[in-house]
């Protein structure tokens, strides 16, 4: 929902704290209630209706403090009722109708207000109802996670007062008794309506005990509730003077027996509203991503009125509330600071809150209860001035960015008013970019449009994602990069996630240990979602099984799509075949072994010295790299790093993770070289701090310097997509296996073959293309070209001189294997060897005929620390039919 | 943690032998293998210890009279599926700790399976210890002490109930293993490095004995 004239308000309260050292049934400490609340709160953020205030954020402070940010208006019914406006029946009916619509909407999303009062019925600048604070009952799990009661006594219906405080089953986190349902709010609405009619407050100044007694009196069989309340409010006659419809409505609201009391869904159809010609305005058909419905179906465009024209100057108000709040925080918004300023948080010297006595068992005595810990429902306004100030210089046009404007496409990012080119900001480190309000503003505007244009804007999203991904839209951008499409919700709903399966125990023990430092993922809500998503994947992929590590893999998607399990599931479902094809087979060992063998080749190709050292001490990838690749590094890095790593990973092809692996080793190059086996393995058993941005940069560079066929894997996904629709032709994201193979392509090798060779093989296609023997157009794995047109490779022919003379690859040098090495293992000097030694940075392709000479020669080169050594798959014979072989010029 | 001071004594101390042993931890997942190692090696306990994928490696040194014993500890993944990797780690190990969770009978059954496999396939002189972990949760106990002790005696295993959380018996079990290990000259050699490509079905691969290479 757009910001409009809404303001942001923050309120704060404390979650109930657990007693010291108390442990749950599993021996683990109890999850703090504040974490549980944060978990449950997330659902509230999804509620979006024109008669409720949008929830924006829930932040944990110190000592179980929570800060809740919600859309806010300073006017509310408590202030507005004295004007007498609502004593008019028309206005009252309209008010009731709007409240009911808000209640009905939240009920549809499994939320009961349970806290309805005059304070919580806000009135926006046009006097429309906006229900506020309706999430307290929901987020605290019926009040179980806080030490204060939720709701005002005088508006509580008899059954709520009878049921007493909520009790929670510690194992299941579910209330022992069913929580209050929608009908309790209807009672409160009835009370409020009578107050408005009478112009008086019900039981003002009466103690809570007395109120409870008064309400319980209503339970007597012959009690006339309306009459006794009206008598109390002195409005018996007033009510009688009003229409019979309104009388009926109030009587229905104040039905004592909840089974006979209607709920909001029924009451919105009350004839009182028909008489007053009030209809529900169906919310505008907002466009939703990932649906099979036509996006233009039933689309209602708002009519442009004169008011709108006036509003036009405030461009920020057109933006989505969540976006504005996100920018507000970037512009220096500080919740705790605002609350401190308002006196809602007072810092006390710790010495004043020490207990007088602490017993052995941790029990404390004489610790006065801090007044600050009591519930104060005050909402403090969050001023938008600072944000507006920061954005004040931004050109109006930037709010309505044109995607198809060619000038912006060629120029890249627009320049900002402060005359700092945003392209400069774009090249700054991520941590800075992500905190730069102006930069994020432009990114958010752009991406919001691109995402709404998905999948048609897929290519453009790919292009922008190579610059960076704004945190606000990361989940959707990732989904776009993974090419998630279709009605994902229906797909997800159709999967049975409840029936017990054999993997349940494993999932149940893994989830409580997976990224639990992350406050969202640590909540019981998260655990339940986590379990469902994992089960959904296991159940719908019978060819695969659950391997430990799948949980880590799933965590980033769940954390980003906390309120959209279906999308989290769709992402993991798309991610696994792309990067971890067959990794989750029951017998995945051939797949992983091949992957690791190729990884070893890649290390030898780029870091031969390191490769020789590590192999020498027995520090092989099998010992450290399995958790890297099986979880795409999600097991070894914290989530805040994973998201940045995956921002790039998702742009790469299925081999890209291998390059990240090499880049990580490269970063520890010197240390690893000086380490023995134990130090090496200890280094990686607890992943040391690495410069991730450097790592990503290196990975891309390494990728560009490697022929694509060098990472060929027979277990990688083979079948090219039918009717290729991918618009992106990004060099980085294309897979070797995407195009059909021919006789010049790579072919499957056995594991023994792979292991017997130290360096990768490349295909004849790559050789032809890198050597520029044929044009680019015919190859299926184009290689990044260098600008200067210098050769990219040196072909070393290791056949005997006679064979070489009968047909050789143009430009190749001949170093016959038989005479190449001295008894000490060094290369025997000759002109060809000199050329080799001068070609340090070139890709060295060793070519032989059948037999193992070429690979043995290449192994020797690796041993001598030559970089970028590879062999030609199938040797010289594969080139016979290409017509490129020639006879060397006669020696002069 | 009396020996932790001793652990910092330089390896090259002149007063005694230095022996190096390879030790492997096996057991069902979430019984506390990694937590035991972490408690032993770093004296720490993480409530939400992450699951182990593949295996983790740590070392710790303890002093026994005049001998310095250095453990090279391989902490393996517990999930049944990772079973195929296990021989790579227990092959050539001189000691193993098989861990179960005293609050879960199934994990004890799994521990017995591990013991059998070790007796069949690991080196014949391997010292096996059985650890009933999570002893701090004795009110939830499902595996009786006597039952496990009886089983350990029948199979000549070292046995202790441990708690990585309270540190109960953690150092003791490693010390008990250190005492039982032969500290002949051959014990001074490092354990065999894990090798890739071990085939699960190769029955007698590991039975060649302790220290080779």
Interface residues (C-beta under 8 A of the other chain):
Chain A: X25 X27 X28 X29 X506 X509 X510 X512 X513 X514 X515 X516 X517 X522 X545 X547 X548 X549 X551 X552 X586 X587 X589 X593 X596 X618 X620 X622 X623 X626 X627 X630 X631 X635 X677 X678 X681 X682 X685 X751 X755
Chain B: X29 X30 X47 X48 X49 X50 X51 X52 X53 X54 X55 X56 X57 X58 X59 X72 X77 X78 X79 X81 X82 X84 X85 X88 X103 X134 X136 X137 X140 X165 X193 X194 X196 X197
